Amino acid sequence: APDPSGAPIPLIGRWKMLDNLRRTLFAPAAFLTLIAGWTLPFAAASIWTTFVLACIAIPALLQVLISAIPRRRGISNRSHARAVGTDLMLAASHIGLTVTLLAHQAWLMTDAIVRTLTRVYVTRRKLLEWVTAAQAKSGFDLSLRSSYRRMSAAVALAFAAVILVAFQSWEVWPIAAPFALVWALSPKIAYLISLPPA
């Protein structure tokens, strides 16, 4: 649709909208891909798990690859190695947190998609309902119990994954168990990383 002045939305604007839709669908799609992959034999399950991990890791590791080549002269090897090491640690922590919070993000994104489609196409109510970041932050109780209450869906999804794998095949258990464990512990991990530094 054109903007209020009648001009069409520029191509970059359309690309941004499509990219937002892609990012919204990534967590549910990655979660469902993992669950579906774990219902297959071990070889196929390991391929699908590796594929999802690669989709998470490659964007984070691109910055490390870019920074591995010095951009200017006169930088000592030690400081360059330290900078690359810092980038690598940041990328590893980003990958770890993305995997840890994947079940929670899948639930949040699915909930947002269902609510949006229901409000736009069914009820036509609460179309402009939103909460600012400041309001959301001020309304949070930053206790461990509150973290588990807010992220209870992630824990439920972790247990559902465990039950599904247990009924399908025990041979993929070594692949699925670490994911289920970090998803079940994700509220505690989210609580710990939210604490202010000492």
Long-range contacts (C-beta under 8 A, 24 or more apart in sequence): 24-109, 24-112, 24-113, 25-109, 25-113, 26-55, 26-109, 27-102, 27-105, 27-106, 27-108, 27-109, 28-106, 28-109, 28-110, 28-113, 30-55, 30-56, 30-102, 30-106, 31-102, 31-103, 31-106, 31-157, 32-106, 34-102, 34-161, 34-176, 34-179, 35-161, 35-164, 38-161, 38-164, 38-165, 38-168, 38-169, 38-172, 38-175, 38-176, 39-164, 39-165, 39-168, 39-169, 40-172, 41-169, 41-171, 41-172, 42-169, 42-171, 42-172, 42-175, 45-172, 45-175, 45-176, 46-175, 49-175, 53-99, 56-95, 56-98, 56-99, 57-91, 57-95, 60-91, 60-94, 60-95, 60-98, 61-91, 61-95, 63-87, 63-90, 63-91, 64-88, 64-91, 97-189, 97-193, 99-179, 99-182, 100-182, 100-183, 100-185, 100-186, 100-189, 101-154, 101-186, 101-190, 102-179, 102-183, 103-153, 103-154, 103-157, 103-158, 103-161, 103-183, 103-186, 104-151, 104-153, 104-154, 104-183, 104-186, 104-190, 106-157, 107-153, 107-154, 107-157, 142-191, 142-194, 142-195, 143-191, 144-187, 144-188, 144-191, 147-187, 147-188, 147-190, 147-191, 147-194, 148-187, 148-188, 150-187, 151-186, 151-187, 151-190, 152-187, 154-183, 154-184, 154-186, 154-187, 155-183, 155-184, 155-186, 155-187, 157-183, 158-183, 158-184, 158-186, 159-184
